[in-house]
Amino acid sequence: MNCFLDYQERAKRTLNDKGKDFEQMVSHMLMGIQGESGEVADLFKKHFHQEHDLDTEKVLEEMGDVMFYIANLCNVMGISLQEVCERNIIKLMKRYPEGFDAERSINRE
């Protein structure tokens, strides 16, 4: 079972994409990513700066919403979430072959 593919397919089933063209879909997904990631940031802002308890369940819920929009942006673009993750790891392994290194980060090409 491919967890990423399964997630992408399930996320697509709950997306309202009727009558929307490519530009509208991409715009919708990008606004969703922005909005939901802002909600994640807000939970941490309240925890770090306003003395709220960190609600891990709410963080998980909001991070799931971010994933929904990322998965559906992949769907709109015709790419797999698995490929996105694999390419990202390859890039990071090239950048930091021995793990994170501040010097390599500062002097990145």
VENPE-V849591 format. One record per residue. N is the residue number from 1. PSI is psi in whole degrees, 0 to 359 (999 if undefined). Layout:
n: {N,N}
psi: {PSI,PSI}
This chain:
n: {1,2,3,4,5,6,7,8,9,10,11,12,13,14,15,16,17,18,19,20,21,22,23,24,25,26,27,28,29,30,31,32,33,34,35,36,37,38,39,40,41,42,43,44,45,46,47,48,49,50,51,52,53,54,55,56,57,58,59,60,61,62,63,64,65,66,67,68,69,70,71,72,73,74,75,76,77,78,79,80,81,82,83,84,85,86,87,88,89,90,91,92,93,94,95,96,97,98,99,100,101,102,103,104,105,106,107,108,109}
psi: {133,106,318,314,316,315,315,316,318,321,321,325,335,11,133,97,12,126,8,138,179,311,317,320,314,315,315,314,317,319,323,316,314,310,313,323,329,324,323,311,321,322,318,324,312,324,311,330,349,15,24,150,146,117,94,324,319,322,314,317,313,323,325,321,321,315,322,312,324,314,319,333,319,316,313,322,349,30,159,144,324,315,320,312,316,315,323,317,318,314,314,324,323,319,320,71,334,17,175,139,119,320,316,327,317,319,40,144,999}
